[in-house]
Amino acid sequence: MGEFNNLKLEVADEIAVLSISRPAALNALNSETLDELNVALTEIEARDDIKVVILTGGPDKKDNAFKSFVAGADIAEMVNFTAAEARKFGMKASVPFFKLMNMRQVTIAAVNGFALGGGCEIAMACDIRIASENASFGQPETGLGIIPGFGGTQRLARLVGMGRAKEMIFTCDSIDAAEAYRIGLVNKVVAKEELMDTAKAMAKKICSKGSYAISVAKAAINNGYDMDIKNAVEMEANLFGVACSTHDKTEGMTAFLERRAADLTDF
């Protein structure tokens, strides 16, 4: 794997833990970090030995506590942007964000602390979000005279509904983990000391299933979401047919009928 200045990557037992680590900036996303994310995710996606990616934030520089998942995009870099530079920055972020959304591996955001602006946006690009009790979520951009530029106006509304998305973006109010769970922004809330264990336990469970089937199901969910139901169901039927051509289908169904554990090996 590549060498990174702002990321840390650990791979074990088919699970990659990718930590955003800019402790002096509360893990804020700058251009270098976005480029490194793109490189790391491209390398991860090509590896058959990785089935799940857990994205999280590294510890704070001052006391080594986990205070921030990602505090946002790097305002110090953005302050003098022209319109063209700002657009380029937003499009730069969209590349690794879409990788998190569409890569064949399952992506889990383990959110520890602040997930504001770009931090909320990168968490929303993941398939699943698990939050620690001290996590907070928000889109504070309009208070800075801008709008979310890393997909926030689009993904937030799709996850929690247009009304709640508008309220969060228009007021700049942050919400705590309990409220994020209540409105459907996160899948689960756990004590902060249990966050990574919970994420890894879920990842391990996912790894035990058919990895190719999960990748096909992920594509079906993502691609069908904005389609009309008739065409989406037809697409699903086509992908169901593809899944039935695999080794894992034969092994999984045979194991079920023989009342034994299946040895699922596709990708």
NORKANOR-V632759 format. One record per helix or strand. SS is the DSSP state (A for helix, B for strand). FROM is the first residue (numbers start at 1). TO is the last residue. If there is no record, write none. Layout:
BEGIN
ss=SS from=FROM to=TO
ss=SS from=FROM to=TO
END
This chain:
BEGIN
ss=B from=7 to=12
ss=B from=15 to=20
ss=A from=23 to=25
ss=B from=29 to=29
ss=A from=31 to=45
ss=B from=52 to=57
ss=B from=68 to=70
ss=B from=73 to=73
ss=A from=75 to=78
ss=A from=83 to=102
ss=B from=106 to=111
ss=B from=114 to=116
ss=A from=118 to=125
ss=B from=128 to=132
ss=B from=136 to=138
ss=A from=141 to=144
ss=A from=152 to=160
ss=A from=162 to=171
ss=B from=175 to=176
ss=A from=177 to=182
ss=B from=188 to=190
ss=A from=192 to=207
ss=A from=211 to=224
ss=A from=229 to=243
ss=A from=247 to=257
END
